Amino acid sequence: MDSAFMAWVPLRRARTHRTHGEVIGHRAVRDHMALRPLPATPYAVTQRHLRPVGKDCLVAFHGNLYSVPARKVRPRQLIEVRATKSQVMLHSTVADTDGNTLLAAHPRAIGKGTRVVEEKHWDGLPDGKNRRVTTGDVPPRPRHEVPLGEEAGPLQALLNRAAAASIPVGRRPLSVYDELTGTRPFTTSPATKEPS
């Protein structure tokens, strides 16, 4: 196949092209001379989208969450996501005093449901149990190692709720409230006709 192709190329280049009326080989030489050298940096093909910033400084893109610096954004602010095959870059829509718009650059997550977080991005956020969810680097402690009073997850929350339910409270019949308000007592029996 290669030898047949190499024998065909000189024949084809010697013919006159029907569209532009020039010899194909001569036109090819002129076109090649007009080409410029390749740029030093490759052309990056990116997807560009606008996304809002969450209260936890995370931006959702393609089913994953990416962090941005807390000190450079505000909740619900729109930022531009520029994504390549291997990287997600988060840009502000307004340049800073130096003319920069890049807020953060992360490797692109594989799959869905992943949090790609740089811990220093959360500097400046208030501490609290609902502040953030980490990537799971620290394994949970066994239940017997959790000190009393420290919440150990949903099971402990249920146990705490059960403990609150055991606190004695005063109980009284609803008729007490009827007497206080001077209204007729509420009954569930069927209404009876009063004699006329």
Backbone hydrogen bonds in HBPLUS format (Angstrom, degrees):
<---DONOR---> <-ACCEPTOR-->    atom                        ^
c    i                          cat <-CA-CA->   ^        H-A-AA   ^      H-
h    n   atom  resd res      DA  || num        DHA   H-A  angle D-A-AA Bond
n    s   type  num  typ     dist DA aas  dist angle  dist       angle   num
A0005-PHE N   A0001-MET O   2.87 MM   4  6.11 156.3  1.93 152.0 158.4     1
A0006-MET N   A0002-ASP O   2.92 MM   4  6.16 163.4  1.95 153.7 157.8     2
A0007-ALA N   A0003-SER O   3.06 MM   4  6.21 141.9  2.21 138.0 147.4     3
A0008-TRP N   A0004-ALA O   3.08 MM   4  6.27 136.8  2.28 137.9 149.3     4
A0008-TRP N   A0005-PHE O   3.04 MM   3  5.05 126.1  2.34  95.6 110.1     5
A0009-VAL N   A0005-PHE O   3.03 MM   4  6.27 150.0  2.12 157.6 164.2     6
A0012-ARG N   A0008-TRP O   2.98 MM   4  6.24 158.5  2.03 157.7 164.5     7
A0013-ARG N   A0009-VAL O   2.93 MM   4  6.10 166.0  1.95 161.1 164.6     8
A0014-ALA N   A0010-PRO O   3.19 MM   4  6.19 130.1  2.45 134.3 144.7     9
A0015-ARG N   A0012-ARG O   3.16 MM   3  5.53 157.5  2.21 109.7 116.5    10
A0025-GLY N   A0013-ARG O   2.88 MM  12  4.42 151.1  1.96 138.2 129.3    11
A0024-ILE N   A0015-ARG O   3.05 MM   9  6.22 164.1  2.08 174.4 171.9    12
A0017-HIS N   A0022-GLU O   2.82 MM   5  5.62 170.3  1.83 155.4 152.3    13
A0021-GLY N   A0017-HIS O   2.97 MM   4  5.11 130.9  2.21 130.7 141.6    14
A0027-ARG N   A0023-VAL O   3.03 MM   4  6.29 164.0  2.06 160.6 165.5    15
A0028-ALA N   A0024-ILE O   2.96 MM   4  6.11 149.7  2.05 145.0 153.6    16
A0029-VAL N   A0025-GLY O   3.18 MM   4  6.42 151.5  2.26 142.5 148.7    17
A0030-ARG N   A0026-HIS O   3.20 MM   4  6.52 163.0  2.23 149.7 153.3    18
A0031-ASP N   A0027-ARG O   2.92 MM   4  6.15 159.0  1.97 149.7 155.8    19
A0032-HIS N   A0028-ALA O   2.93 MM   4  6.08 159.0  1.97 149.2 154.5    20
A0033-MET N   A0029-VAL O   3.11 MM   4  6.33 150.3  2.20 145.5 153.1    21
A0034-ALA N   A0030-ARG O   3.23 MM   4  6.48 136.5  2.43 139.3 150.1    22
A0034-ALA N   A0031-ASP O   3.16 MM   3  5.20 130.8  2.42  95.6 108.6    23
A0035-LEU N   A0032-HIS O   3.31 MM   3  5.38 150.0  2.40  98.8 107.2    24
A0047-GLN N   A0083-ALA O   2.79 MM  36  5.07 159.2  1.83 143.7 149.6    25
A0083-ALA N   A0047-GLN O   2.87 MM  36  5.07 156.7  1.92 143.0 150.2    26
A0049-HIS N   A0081-VAL O   2.93 MM  32  5.12 152.5  2.01 142.4 151.0    27
A0081-VAL N   A0049-HIS O   2.66 MM  32  5.12 167.1  1.67 157.6 162.3    28
A0051-ARG N   A0079-ILE O   2.89 MM  28  5.53 160.4  1.93 158.7 165.2    29
A0079-ILE N   A0051-ARG O   2.84 MM  28  5.53 165.1  1.86 155.4 158.2    30
A0053-VAL N   A0077-GLN O   2.92 MM  24  5.44 134.5  2.13 137.1 150.6    31
A0076-ARG N   A0053-VAL O   2.73 MM  23  4.93 164.7  1.75 156.0 152.1    32
A0054-GLY N   A0058-LEU O   2.96 MM   4  5.31 162.6  1.99 147.4 153.0    33
A0057-CYS N   A0054-GLY O   3.00 MM   3  5.18 153.4  2.07 116.3 116.2    34
A0068-VAL N   A0057-CYS O   3.01 MM  11  5.63 145.8  2.13 158.2 162.1    35
A0059-VAL N   A0066-TYR O   2.73 MM   7  5.16 154.6  1.80 144.8 153.3    36
A0066-TYR N   A0059-VAL O   2.89 MM   7  5.16 154.9  1.96 138.2 145.9    37
A0061-PHE N   A0064-ASN O   2.86 MM   3  5.44 160.3  1.90 154.6 160.5    38
A0064-ASN N   A0061-PHE O   3.10 MM   3  5.44 156.0  2.16 113.0 120.4    39
A0113-GLY N   A0063-GLY O   2.75 MM  50  5.72 167.5  1.77 144.6 148.7    40
A0065-LEU N   A0114-THR O   2.91 MM  49  6.33 164.6  1.94 160.5 165.6    41
A0116-VAL N   A0065-LEU O   2.78 MM  51  6.10 173.1  1.79 168.3 168.8    42
A0067-SER N   A0116-VAL O   3.11 MM  49  6.54 145.1  2.24 164.3 163.2    43
A0072-LYS N   A0069-PRO O   3.16 MM   3  5.56 159.7  2.20 110.7 117.0    44
A0070-ALA N   A0121-HIS O   2.80 MM  51  5.70 161.1  1.84 151.9 153.2    45
A0077-GLN N   A0074-ARG O   3.18 MM   3  5.65 155.3  2.24 137.0 137.2    46
A0080-GLU N   A0091-HIS O   2.79 MM  11  5.03 157.3  1.84 155.4 157.8    47
A0091-HIS N   A0080-GLU O   2.79 MM  11  5.03 174.6  1.79 157.6 159.5    48
A0082-ARG N   A0089-MET O   2.82 MM   7  5.11 170.7  1.83 160.1 162.7    49
A0089-MET N   A0082-ARG O   2.84 MM   7  5.11 171.5  1.84 148.8 151.6    50
A0084-THR N   A0087-GLN O   2.82 MM   3  5.22 165.0  1.84 157.7 163.0    51
A0108-ARG N   A0086-SER O   2.96 MM  22  5.11 168.9  1.97 114.1 115.3    52
A0088-VAL N   A0106-HIS O   2.81 MM  18  5.25 165.7  1.83 156.0 159.4    53
A0106-HIS N   A0088-VAL O   2.84 MM  18  5.25 165.5  1.86 151.9 156.5    54
A0090-LEU N   A0104-ALA O   2.78 MM  14  5.22 170.4  1.79 158.7 161.8    55
A0103-LEU N   A0090-LEU O   2.71 MM  13  5.52 166.2  1.73 158.8 162.0    56
A0104-ALA N   A0090-LEU O   3.27 MM  14  5.22 154.7  2.34 136.7 141.4    57
A0092-SER N   A0101-THR O   2.70 MM   9  4.94 160.5  1.74 144.7 147.2    58
A0096-ASP N   A0100-ASN O   2.93 MM   4  5.52 160.6  1.97 148.7 152.2    59
A0099-GLY N   A0096-ASP O   2.98 MM   3  5.18 158.3  2.02 109.5 116.5    60
A0121-HIS N   A0118-GLU O   2.86 MM   3  5.62 157.5  1.91 126.2 133.4    61
A0122-TRP N   A0119-GLU O   3.05 MM   3  5.73 156.0  2.11 118.8 124.9    62
A0123-ASP N   A0120-LYS O   3.25 MM   3  5.39 166.1  2.27 106.1 109.7    63
A0125-LEU N   A0122-TRP O   3.09 MM   3  5.68 165.2  2.12 138.0 138.3    64
A0131-ARG N   A0128-GLY O   3.13 MM   3  5.16 164.2  2.16 113.5 114.0    65
A0145-GLU N   A0142-PRO O   2.96 MM   3  5.52 154.3  2.03 116.2 124.3    66
A0146-VAL N   A0143-ARG O   3.22 MM   3  5.42 156.9  2.28 106.7 113.4    67
A0150-GLU N   A0147-PRO O   3.16 MM   3  5.74 161.1  2.20 129.5 134.5    68
A0157-ALA N   A0153-GLY O   3.12 MM   4  6.42 152.5  2.20 148.9 157.3    69
A0158-LEU N   A0154-PRO O   3.03 MM   4  6.33 153.8  2.10 148.9 154.6    70
A0159-LEU N   A0155-LEU O   2.99 MM   4  6.33 156.4  2.05 148.7 155.7    71
A0160-ASN N   A0156-GLN O   2.81 MM   4  6.06 155.6  1.86 150.4 157.1    72
A0161-ARG N   A0157-ALA O   2.95 MM   4  6.16 151.3  2.04 142.8 150.6    73
A0162-ALA N   A0158-LEU O   2.91 MM   4  6.18 154.5  1.98 147.4 154.3    74
A0163-ALA N   A0159-LEU O   2.93 MM   4  6.23 147.6  2.04 143.6 152.7    75
A0164-ALA N   A0160-ASN O   3.00 MM   4  6.31 147.8  2.10 143.5 152.0    76
A0165-ALA N   A0161-ARG O   3.02 MM   4  6.32 141.6  2.17 142.9 153.5    77
A0166-SER N   A0163-ALA O   3.22 MM   3  5.34 145.4  2.35  98.5 108.2    78
A0167-ILE N   A0164-ALA O   3.35 MM   3  5.69 168.3  2.36 109.7 112.9    79
A0176-VAL N   A0173-PRO O   3.26 MM   3  5.96 159.1  2.31 115.6 120.3    80
A0177-TYR N   A0174-LEU O   2.99 MM   3  5.49 128.8  2.26 110.7 122.2    81
A0178-ASP N   A0174-LEU O   3.29 MM   4  6.73 150.2  2.39 144.2 152.8    82
A0179-GLU N   A0175-SER O   2.97 MM   4  6.23 155.4  2.03 148.5 154.0    83
A0180-LEU N   A0176-VAL O   3.04 MM   4  6.30 151.6  2.13 142.3 150.2    84
A0181-THR N   A0177-TYR O   3.03 MM   4  6.22 150.7  2.12 146.2 152.7    85
A0182-GLY N   A0178-ASP O   2.88 MM   4  5.81 127.1  2.17 140.4 153.8    86
A0183-THR N   A0178-ASP O   3.20 MM   5  5.27 140.9  2.36 142.5 147.7    87
